Amino acid sequence: MKAEVYIVSHKLVKLPQDRMYVPIQVGTADENFTGFVRDNTGDNIAVKNPNYCELTAQYWAWKNRTADVKGLVHYRRYFSNGKRNFFKSYAGKFADIMTSETLEKLLKKAPMILPRKRNYYIETSWSHYEHVHHIEGLQLARQVISEKCPEYLPAFDKMVQKRAVHMFNMLIARADLFDNYTEWLFQILPEIEKRVDISSYTDYEKRIYGFVGEILLDVWIEKNQIKYVEVPVMFMGNQHWIKKIASFVYRKIR
């Protein structure tokens, strides 16, 4: 089995040495990082990285790579070998990043690996998005789905009312599933892009297509009834939980 898990990065960083990992430099910067492939080669949308985030790498992997298994992680977020990492040192976290041996065992259980869901407890995926981002992103996603692939609309309406969601645009899957999902996703996002004006958005909010993509993964999985295994995520940096919780409470009471 040939597995390729693409580590998305815009900077030169320490990387796991397992044979399955393929570091991919995203965007159009002139500097080429040694040992990295680039998502601005072949059939690509690298110029859109400021708006599509890691999805430019996902598009590139769909269009340009051949493997039995494909996956997408981030230089700050990896799948773990099954352990949580809240109080570990950087070196300790690095030692617990998923290995190809662990991946092979997991793929015997299901054809797709996903991060454990993030649970919002007191709000839905839709209301959370509305509190954090411009809701027109999801509104347009629903509109486009209703026009281009209406068979997915019941799954969309169901999933945005859930209180837990698979975040981070992270997945590892059998290549046909990875490619089929990506093909579907890129029927939706470019159409949203045609219909929304983000000129007044902050730089953070201009990542709109990456944010919407996080929601759409569960829609595709629900509609196609894909079996998956959930794995904890290794967050390599400080998560600033106190700040995040305070921000969450503020959004709820303002």
C-alpha positions in Angstrom: 0.0 0.0 0.0 1.3 3.4 -1.0 0.1 6.1 1.4 0.8 9.8 1.0 -0.2 12.1 3.8 0.5 15.7 2.8 1.8 18.1 5.4 0.6 21.6 4.5 3.0 24.4 5.4 3.9 27.9 4.4 7.1 27.8 6.4 10.2 25.6 6.8 9.6 23.5 9.9 10.6 20.3 11.6 8.8 17.3 10.0 8.1 13.7 10.9 10.4 11.3 9.1 7.8 8.5 8.5 7.8 7.4 4.9 4.1 8.3 4.3 4.5 12.0 5.0 4.9 14.4 2.0 5.6 18.0 3.0 3.9 20.4 0.6 4.7 24.1 0.5 1.5 26.0 -0.3 1.2 29.4 -2.1 3.2 31.2 -4.7 6.3 32.5 -2.7 9.5 32.5 -4.7 11.5 30.5 -2.1 11.4 26.7 -2.5 11.8 24.8 0.7 14.3 21.9 0.5 12.5 18.5 0.6 9.0 20.0 0.0 6.8 19.6 -3.1 4.9 22.7 -4.2 1.2 23.1 -4.8 1.9 25.7 -7.5 3.0 23.1 -10.0 0.9 21.0 -12.4 -2.8 21.6 -12.3 -3.1 23.9 -9.4 -4.9 26.8 -7.6 -2.0 27.9 -5.4 -2.7 31.6 -6.1 -5.9 31.2 -4.1 -4.2 29.9 -0.9 -5.0 33.1 1.1 -8.7 32.3 0.6 -8.7 28.5 0.4 -6.1 27.7 3.0 -5.0 24.1 3.0 -7.6 23.2 0.4 -5.2 24.4 -2.4 -3.0 21.5 -1.3 -5.9 19.1 -1.3 -6.8 20.2 -4.8 -3.2 19.7 -5.9 -3.1 16.2 -4.4 -6.3 15.3 -6.2 -5.1 16.5 -9.6 -1.4 15.6 -9.5 -0.7 12.6 -7.2 -1.3 8.9 -7.5 -1.3 6.7 -4.4 -3.5 4.1 -2.7 -4.2 6.3 0.2 -4.1 10.1 0.4 -4.3 12.4 3.4 -4.1 16.0 4.5 -2.7 17.3 7.8 -1.0 20.6 8.8 2.4 21.4 10.2 0.7 22.5 13.4 -1.9 19.7 13.5 -1.3 16.0 13.0 -3.2 12.8 13.6 -1.8 11.1 16.7 -1.0 7.5 17.4 -4.1 7.5 19.7 -2.9 9.6 22.6 -4.0 13.1 23.8 -1.4 15.8 24.1 -2.6 18.6 26.3 0.4 18.7 28.7 3.2 17.2 26.6 6.3 19.0 25.5 6.9 19.7 21.8 9.3 16.7 21.6 6.7 14.5 23.4 4.0 15.6 21.0 6.3 15.0 18.0 7.0 11.5 19.2 3.3 10.7 19.2 2.4 11.7 15.6 0.7 8.9 13.7 3.0 6.4 11.9 2.4 4.4 8.8 2.1 1.3 10.9 -0.7 2.8 12.9 -2.4 4.0 9.8 -2.4 0.5 8.2 -4.1 -0.8 11.3 -6.8 1.9 11.3 -7.5 1.4 7.6 -8.4 -2.2 8.3 -11.3 -0.8 10.4 -12.6 1.9 8.0 -11.5 3.5 4.7 -11.3 7.0 6.2 -9.5 8.6 9.2 -10.9 11.8 10.7 -10.1 14.0 13.7 -12.3 13.6 16.7 -15.3 15.9 16.4 -15.2 19.3 18.1 -18.3 19.6 20.2 -19.9 23.0 20.7 -22.4 21.7 23.3 -24.6 24.8 23.5 -24.8 25.8 19.8 -25.1 24.1 16.4 -22.5 24.1 13.7 -24.6 26.7 11.9 -24.9 29.1 14.8 -21.3 28.7 15.7 -20.3 29.6 12.2 -22.6 32.6 12.3 -21.1 33.8 15.6 -17.5 33.4 14.3 -17.7 34.2 10.5 -19.9 35.9 7.9 -22.9 33.6 7.7 -23.3 34.3 4.0 -20.6 31.7 3.4 -22.9 28.9 4.6 -26.0 30.5 3.2 -24.4 30.5 -0.3 -23.1 26.9 0.2 -26.7 25.8 0.8 -27.9 27.7 -2.2 -25.2 26.2 -4.5 -25.9 22.7 -3.2 -29.6 23.1 -3.8 -28.9 24.1 -7.4 -26.0 21.9 -8.4 -26.5 18.7 -6.3 -29.8 18.9 -4.5 -29.5 15.3 -3.4 -27.0 16.6 -0.8 -29.4 19.2 0.6 -31.0 17.0 3.3 -27.5 16.0 4.5 -26.5 19.7 4.6 -29.5 20.7 6.6 -29.0 17.8 9.0 -25.3 18.3 9.6 -25.4 22.1 10.2 -27.8 21.5 13.0 -25.4 19.1 14.7 -23.5 20.3 17.8 -20.3 18.5 16.8 -18.3 18.7 13.6 -15.0 17.3 12.1 -12.8 20.4 11.9 -9.4 21.4 10.4 -9.9 20.1 6.9 -8.0 17.0 8.0 -8.5 13.5 6.6 -6.8 10.4 5.5 -8.7 8.1 3.1 -8.6 5.5 0.4 -7.6 7.5 -2.7 -10.9 7.0 -4.5 -12.7 8.5 -1.5 -10.2 11.4 -1.2 -10.5 12.2 -4.8 -14.3 11.8 -5.1 -14.8 14.1 -2.1 -12.4 16.7 -3.4 -14.1 16.6 -6.8 -17.4 17.2 -5.2 -16.0 20.0 -2.9 -14.6 21.9 -5.8 -18.0 21.8 -7.5 -19.3 23.9 -4.6 -16.5 26.3 -3.5 -15.7 28.0 -6.8 -19.4 28.7 -7.3 -19.6 30.3 -3.9 -16.5 32.3 -4.9 -18.4 33.7 -7.9 -21.3 34.9 -5.7 -19.7 36.5 -2.7 -17.9 39.8 -2.3 -15.1 39.5 0.2 -13.4 42.8 -0.5 -14.5 44.2 2.9 -13.5 41.1 4.8 -10.6 41.0 7.2 -7.6 38.9 6.1 -8.7 36.3 8.5 -12.3 36.2 7.1 -11.0 36.1 3.6 -10.1 32.4 4.4 -13.9 31.8 3.8 -13.6 28.8 1.5 -11.4 27.0 3.9 -13.9 27.6 6.7 -16.8 26.5 4.6 -14.9 23.4 3.5 -14.7 22.3 7.2 -18.5 22.1 7.3 -18.9 20.4 3.9 -16.8 17.4 4.7 -19.4 16.0 7.1 -22.1 16.7 4.5 -20.4 14.5 1.9 -19.7 11.8 4.5 -23.3 11.8 5.7 -24.8 11.7 2.2 -22.5 8.9 1.1 -22.6 7.0 4.4 -18.8 6.7 4.6 -17.5 4.6 7.4 -14.7 6.3 9.3 -12.4 6.1 12.4 -11.8 9.1 14.6 -8.4 9.8 16.0 -7.2 12.5 18.4 -5.3 15.5 16.9 -1.8 16.5 17.9 -1.7 20.3 18.3 1.9 21.2 18.0 1.6 24.7 19.3 -0.1 26.4 22.3 -3.9 26.2 22.0 -4.6 29.3 24.1 -7.7 27.6 25.6 -8.4 30.4 28.1 -8.5 33.0 25.4 -10.7 30.7 23.2 -13.2 30.0 25.9 -13.4 33.7 26.9 -14.0 34.6 23.2 -16.7 31.9 22.9 -18.6 33.2 26.0 -18.3 36.8 24.7 -19.9 35.8 21.4 -22.8 34.1 23.2 -23.7 37.1 25.4 -22.9 40.1 23.3 
